[in-house]
Each structure stands twice: as structure tokens, then as C-alpha cells.
């Protein structure tokens, strides 16, 4: 099974910051990667799929890049509503594993 | 508008079998390409992909849990059922069902239920 890792596991940031979260797959997954945002007590929300395709309705400050084994999620200008935990997920092969998550909290 | 909702027991005893139902609307599981999956999340921990069923009854399971999981669908009722046998306290988690978006080659969860917390305790 493909294993996903994320870094950092958590960090603090301020509104207006540009933040980048990294996701790495244990083997190549082409561009079969999604990013989700989860707020406390809520279900995850799909942000990006196919590594860089923005889900409908998601603000353009979110962007994704990468292919193969290394991927990034970037938030260009952090807003108050962006403080949350972010998960990557590969769907190259079953099981479609999630990463361990990256928590972004307020500095 | 696509909606999903999980239902089932909030408390189960160790060794018991858990049965969860996902009732959905806004799509049909008889439509080509459609799928519904189950994901769980222990308190304070990460998401774990459990199982997936497609419109054609193709089923996929997490290898680590495959011996304990069964996923089925009832297209006429717009429901997907997940059963997990031999429950243990480590299976305490919020269980989510989600609609699978099947694009050209994409298989991602674009709509999620609210989740249901299942506690395993004697």
C-alpha cells in the first residue's frame, strides 16, 4: 500500500501569510492527489484534485502543484477561515490513503 | 443537491458487529461512474479510508481491515451499508460516508456526510 506523509505536522501562521504544506507519497502516484480541509467537528471539504485542479467554489488563493511523489498545497494569503487541518489523499491505487494531516493554527 | 447522512449505533460493545447506513439523495448509485465510500477518524487523529462501492457493485476495501468489513448497496433505497465485525475500543471513531466524484481518472470525495461518532466500550 502507498503511504502518505505530510510536513509539517502543524505550524502557526498569521492572516495574510503565504503558507505551503508538503505531501509525499511512498511511490509515484502521477497526479492522482487530492487535498482536503477539515475544521473541528466538521466533515472534510475537497479543495483540490488531480494535484492542481481547484474544486468548484474553492477560493483561488488555494493552489496545488506536484506530480510523482512530491506535492504542495499553497495558500497565497491566509484568511481567518483557513485555520484548519489539511489532508492529502492519493487515489492512484487502493487503498486511497490519506496523509496524517497538517494543522494550521493562529500565531 | 447531493446530501449524505450516516446512521447507526453510537455505542457498541467489544466483539460486537457494527452496522452503519449511509442514506443519500441527489444522485443514483445505478448511474455509471458513481461511488460511495466510508472513511473514519478516531478522536484527534487522521482520516482513514475504509471501503468503497461503485455503481457496478465493484467493491474495494482497506487491506488492513478487509477481513472485518463488508460494504453493500441498496439502489432502490439510496443506501449504502457498512458492517464491521469484531469491534474493539480502537475502532472508536467518527465514521463518514462520502460521494465519490469519478471524473476522467479522478476518484475523490466531493460530498461528505456529517459523520457519526461510534464508541466501542463495554
Interface residues (C-beta under 8 A of the other chain):
Chain A: X1 X32 X34 X36 X38 X43 X44 X45 X46 X49 X50 X55 X87 X89 X91 X94 X95 X96 X97 X98 X99 X100 X101
Chain B: X37 X39 X46 X47 X48 X49 X52 X60 X61 X62 X63 X96 X98 X101 X103 X105 X106 X107 X108 X109 X110 X112 X113 X114 X115
